[in-house]
Amino acid sequence: MMTESLKRQKCLALLLDPDSYSADKVTELTTGLTPDQLPDFLFVGGSITKVHPGELISELKRNTDIPVVLFPGNLLQLNDEADSILLLSLISGRNPELLIGTHVTAAPFLKKMKSEIIPTGYILINCGVKTSVEYISQTEAIPAMKTDIAVATAIAGEMLGLKLIYLEGGSGASHPVPPGLIRLVRENVSVPIIVGGGLRSAAHINDAYEAGADLLVMGNGYEDNPGLLKEACSVRNRWNMKG
């Protein structure tokens, strides 16, 4: 179970865009890497995709043993082949469709799935640029300096029964979610914290773990610099040895 893994150790995930990964590219993900240089999870999804995530999920399941997590950008991306599905509630915004509307529509379909369904409080943090998620969701990210709002939002998410809190800086973020904000959220919630967006160096990875993140998600940082995966795994491994 994904949530149980996050309670035991620091974890790392790669976020893969279905439009960017062909079958050939999938096989390259783990080539030449030792087990301790691999991510714990492979996230699949995106705000807008031309290719259904199911195709990529099938390739990943055939070619790797790494758990695959669906990170759906909309209802059209739902697929029952993933090991886990993040049931995202965009609690940083006030768009009712993304708080409960789409969930009601999807519920009968999700109930029949064999995948682990994980209710997740999705919180957008402004990290320097307006993201695709903001445009698509018609919501605004919480300014990074408004830590009181971010913390209160995370607390409310846990009180509502959400099992994960996801602090999202967004694709192409100019900088990561500030460690100080992560730390304050960590001090106020007991559920695992996921952090993504703007993670482009081993220092960023270390700072986020130190601040209290349980799972870090790399997307553009890995695409721009595939060597970052080994560095990030090394940092993760050091933290887990401490624990």
N, C-alpha and C positions, 0 to 999 in steps of 0.2 A: 504494500500500500504506500502510495506516495507520501501521504501526510505522516505516516509512521517513520519513514526514512528521514523526513525533515526534522523530526523531533530528536533523532539520534545523532545526527552529524550535519556538517556543512555540506551543501550540495551545489552542483553547477549544471546549467542547462544551455544547450544551443538552440536558438530560435531559427527555424528554417522556413523560408518563404517558398510555398509550392511553385511559384512562377520561376524560381531561380535554381531549382534542384531537379536535374534529370536523373534517370536510373544510373547512368555512368558516374555522375557526380556523387550520388549516394554512396557508391562503393569506395570512393576516395576518402570519405569522412574518417574512417578508422584505419586506413592503410598505413602501416608502419608505426602505429601507436601501441604502446604497451597498455595493459589494463588500467594502470594508475595514471595514464595520460588521457583517459576518456571522460566525457561528461557523464553525469548520473542520469540525465534525462535529455530527450530530444523533443523540443516543443515544435509544433507545426501549426502555422496559421498566419494571418495577416489581415489588415484592414480591407484591402481590395485584392482579390486574386482572380486571375484568368483561368487557372487550373484548379480543379477541386482538390482539396487537401487529401482526399482518400487515395489518390494515385501515389502521392509521396509517402503516405503512411504505409501503404502496402509494400512499397519498395524498402522502406526502412525496416519493416517487420521481417522481410525476407533476407535482408543483408546484415542486420545487426541484432545484438541481444540487449541493446539499451532500451529501457522503457520509453514508449512514445506517448506524449501528452498533447492532446488537441487543445489549441489556444484559439478558439473560434472568433473570427471577426464579425460573423453574422450567422443567421440560421442556415443559410445555404451551405455553410462549411461543416455542418454536423456529419459525423461519420462514426460508425460503431466498431471500427477496427483498432482504434487507439486503446492503449492500456488505461489511460485516465483522460477525463475531460474536465477542463476548468469551466465551471458554470459561473460566468462573470456577471457580477452586478456592479455597474459603474457608479459607485457610491460617492465619487467626488463631484458628480454632475447632478442635474435635476431633470434629466430626460426620463419621463416615466416608462417609456418603452424599454430602456436599458437598465432600469431598476427592477421591473417586474413584468412588463408587457411581453417581451420576447420569450421570457421564461415560461409564461403560461402557455404560449403557443407551442413551445418545444417540449413541455413536460410529458405529454403522452408518449412521444417518440423516445425521449431520454429514459423513461421508466422501463422500457423494453430492452435497453442496452445492457450488455454485459460489462461495459467499461465502468471503472470507478468514477463516479460523479462527485466533483469537489466544489462546493459553494465557495466562491472567492470574491472578496471585496476588492474591486479594482479602483485604484486611486491614481489619477493623473497628476503628476507634479511638473510644473513649468520649469524646464531645464534649459532655457535659452531660445527655443524655437517653438513655433506652433506646429503640432504634430498632425499626422493624418487622422489619428484617432479623434482629435478635437474637431476636425472638419466633419468627419463622418458622423460622429455622435452628437454634433451640435451642442457641445458642452465646453466649458473652459477648465483648464488645468488649475490646480491650486498653486499660487505663487510659492516658490521654495522658501521664501522668508516667512510665510504665514504658517509657521510650525504649529501654532495652537489649533488652527483649522484642520490641518492634516492629522494631528493627533486625535482630536475629537471625532473626526470622521472614522479613523481606524477603530477607536473605542466603540463607536456606535455599530460598526460592522461586526465586531466580535459579539457585542450584546445581542445583535439580531441573529446570531448563530452561525455566521460565516466561518469557515474552517481555515481560510488563508487570507492574509492581507498582501496585496500586490501593489507595491509602490512603483509606478511606471513613469520614467522620464521620457519615453517615446523614441521611436525610430529616428535616428539622426540627431539626437539630443547633443547640444554643444558641450555639455558636462553632465556627470552622473547626478543622481539624487544625492544631495549633501549628506555626509555622514552624520552631522548633527541632527538632522531631521530623522534619519533612520534610528538613531540612538533614542530619541524621545519617543518614537512609536514603539520601539522595543521595550522601553521601560513601562509602557502603559497597556500593552496587550500581551496575552499569553500564547496566542496561536502563532504558527510559523509565519515568517515574513519573507516574501519574494521581492527582489529588487531588480529592475531592468532599465536599460537605456543609458547610453553614454559611457559604457564600461569599455575603455580602450587601452588599458594598461594593467600590469600586475599590481601597481600601486592602487589603482581604482578598486581592483578586486579585494586587495587586502584591507583597504579602508572600510569597504562596505561590510565585510565579514566582521571586522573589529567593532563596528558600530552596532552589530546585532543581526544582520541579515542571515537568514537560514539557507536561502537558495538565490543564486545570482543567475540572470539570464543574459547571455551575450548574443547579439545579432549582427549589426553592422560592424562592430569591432572585430568580430571573427572573420566576416566576409572581406574586410579590408586588410586583415593581417591574420591569416590562418595559424601562424606560429603563436598567436596569443593563447590558443587553447592549451598548449603545453604549459605555458607560464601560469595560466589561471589554475590549471589542475595542480600544479606544484604548490601554489599558494593554498588552495583548498586542502591538499594533503597535509601541509604543515599545521593548519588549524585543527584538522581532525586528529593529528597525533597529539596535540596539546590536550584534547578532550579525553 
